[in-house]
């Protein structure tokens, strides 16, 4: 018998205001980890960066500004997060 499992809770911004609040809350995360990610992923100037799911793009924006990537693709299921 398979036990009943609660459905996975998903958070999708329902307005620009929701997306802005989410972005503000994630700034410290991006500030803390972008240098570690650059080092671990060996990202260098001229690389192409793909961030999926990017959310509001805080993390990938900091990486791009640091390494000056050739191109950056930020993809997210919620178009409000991309705005």
Residue, then its C-alpha position, 0 to 999 in steps of 0.5 A: x500500500x502506498x502512503x498518502x503523500x501531500x502534494x508538493x507545494x509550489x510557489x509562483x508569483x501571482x503579481x509583480x509585487x510577489x516577484x519583487x518580494x521574492x527577489x528581495x528575499x533572495x539577494x543575500x543568497x545570491x551575494x553569498x554564493x555567486x563566487x562559489x558557483x563561479x569557482x566550482x563551475x569554472x565559469x570564465x569570461x566569454x562563457x555562455x551561461x544558462x540559468x534554469x530555473x532562474x527565478x528573478x535572476x539575482x544569482x545569474x546576474x551577479x555571475x554575469x557581472x563578475x565574469x562578463x559572459x558571452x551570453x546569458x539565458x535566464x529561463x523560468x516557468x513564471x514570466x512575472x519572475x523574469x520581468 
